[in-house]
């Protein structure tokens, strides 16, 4: 206890001395900020560690190294001192000794400009004024005191003789953010008006000014630096809510996994911004609850235990905590994040066959057929190189007739036949197969016995097709062999040695139908003359395909090809080439080069002999033929010109074969008129191009017929228009009178619109004077301004002159330029309105005209029969 009392006494003395000798963080002794620390170092006399703790006070704490911290801003206004109870505990005896530590405050002195004395060179003294210097002022952030809070008082020593005014400038005073700091212009007291935020602005640089009442500067401006002291007011923040990492399975302890990172906005140079990391939980806790650890300063996560197995645990979830105040759980602020660690696969599990022996069977001669499916199991992650199997046949297939590709979906091995197998040679196979992964196994792991299996394959016999030998078979013979000639024997063999079967032969392909085959013994003979110049012969070769069929169940057949190489004989006479040539009427030059064409080969072809035929006699008189070489000759015109036309020149050509062959072929020479280039330009050229005279005449006739049809159609249309205009005045006997008189495109005035004067259709001498009218007109019509000279009827016309009168009026209307362009009612005369004639719908309304005799209307022609029936038909 003596030792403890001594330690506590030393601690109390250190605290009191510290507060007396050093300014608190607030600089005005109204608050002590939480970042203020006062280190008390002492020697432990007994060499044993002592534990310290603070009593009933939430404003202080003591570290294990003897550092006293303030945890919040302390308001000391109006107080002379603060008493803190410190407890000291012996870790062995667990005994505790309390002691009081008294914290007192000291009022800072007012700052003045200070002076110094400088010694001159002559030994005299001179008083020199120096600039006043103010040390940095520390102000805690987030202060909760009453505002404005005083910081420091500034005063000039020249205010003894006169009144001065003080002011501050700079960011936080008169520059944005303005109004944070103010100064009393008279007393010089500098104050803060609001809480400060170090994370926003960590320090302020102000300038203090002192002027007299006239505004004259009495002191040089001084700089004031105000540092914002950090508080632990920000929690650590992780850069991600969820961190993702991976580590291979089977990793050794100490293997790096990933790094988590958190940030704290507080001052990183103080404990407020110093973070420490910690793993709070691990899920699942298999095979151990501590499979990982974390570097508490850097956030690096590493493995600390062996046994990571992806096949058992695919991923781990860790809860990571970051705490400031260097990880102090009591005073530090914390935050958490989730870390997902995925265990990646390595090839630590070899593929294993599901059974030791597999069985399969296949018919002989089959290829690309799956014989058996080989199944394996692999615990590694599916569809990865560590899971995908590769199969190899290590024994039992020396000729390479099998292969084992891998099904990428099921990972099965597909045993496939790639070469035909003959049952007569091999009836079964016993294969040894090994399965591996695409990537090698992890170090220290070997293939087990289960990675090798046996496959038994049985071959099934089938009825095989007969086989021709050799195939194809080639023979050489001359063309021109007669029908019935025996060429060769072409037979096939049955590969089924254990079956007794009969083979029959037939012909499958013979384009020229030259050959036949005996169905029993396979003898081939001709049924037509062989011709090397046939279009079915290519490069002197003629191919015929035959088929051999057995009588097995089911029947099988095979084909064979017979290739005949035909030797040439002189069996074709030459003929002139080209068969047609052109020549101008006055040729210049007057010669044409010709040659011969012989289907035979040398020496049965050229050189050729050319000669003009003796007949007709004018051939040799007009033409000459001279030999240029063994292949060409020149035909020349003896006379100066020829009339246009087609001339056929007979030319005899003889080849050079053994027993030469001659032939007279005709050369067609077309003589025509030519232009200055020597090209034909007359109709013969057009005819030669494919358009004959008959076709040209037919085209001209068609054009003439088409023109005649167009002319007839135009004449018919004009006549139709004239008849349509005449029908406006001539009444059709079969139609109703009212329907032919009405104008449907005008709106009339009712029944009055149909009132017409019919007295013009009567003989004037038979009518009463008041019934005689000169013209017919609609009552609602008005006369035209331009009076056209229409014909006038005589007072007593002949009964037959009505038709002539109407036709003359129609002709005058057609020639009238003022007449409307459409069909309308023709007006012959206009006598004004108020006609006494009744309408056509009431013929008996006129009493003065009711007793007239209308029988004479029948004498006016068939167009007036309707009126004659209406007026003279009696009571009917």
Secondary structure, DSSP 8 states (H G I E B T S, - for coil): -HHHHHHHHHHHHHHHHHHHHS--TTSSSSEE-TT-EEE-----TTS--EEEEE-S-SSEEE-TTSEEEE-S-EE-TT-SEEEEEEEEEETTT--EEEEEEEEE------B---EEEEE-TTS-EEEEE-------EEEETT--S-SSEEEEEB--GGGGTS-EEEEEESBTTTBSSTTSEEE-TTT-EEEE-S---TTT-SEEEEEEEEEETTS-B-S--EEEEEEEE--S----EES-SEEEEEEETT--TT-EEEE--EE-SS-TTSGGG--EEEEEEEES--S-S-SEEE-TTT-EEEE-SS---TTT--EEEEEEEEESGGG-TTT--EEEEEEEEEEE--S-S--EESSSEEEEEEETT--SEEEEEE-EE--S-TTSTTT-EEEEEEES-TT--EEEEE-TTT--EEEEE-S---TTT--EEEEEEEEEESS---TT----GGGEEEEEEEEE------EESSSSEEEEEETT--TT-EEEE--EE-S-TTS----EEEEEE-TT--EEE-TTT-EEEESS---TTSTT-BTTEEEEEEEEE---SS--EEEEEEEEEEE--S----EEESSEEEEETT-SS-EEEEEEE-SS-TTSS-S-EEEE-S-SHHHHHHEEEEE-SSSEEEEEESSS---SEEEEEEEEEE--SSS--EEEEEEEEEEE-B-TTS-B-SHHHHHHTT--HHHHHHHHHHHHHHHHHHHHHHHHHHHHHHHHHHTTTS--TTS-HHHHH--TTS---GGGGGB--GGGGS-GGGS-GGG--S----TT----SS--------TT--TTHHHHHHHHHHHHHHT-TTS-SS----------S-----BTT-TT--SSSTT---GGGGGG-GGGHHHHHHHHSTT-
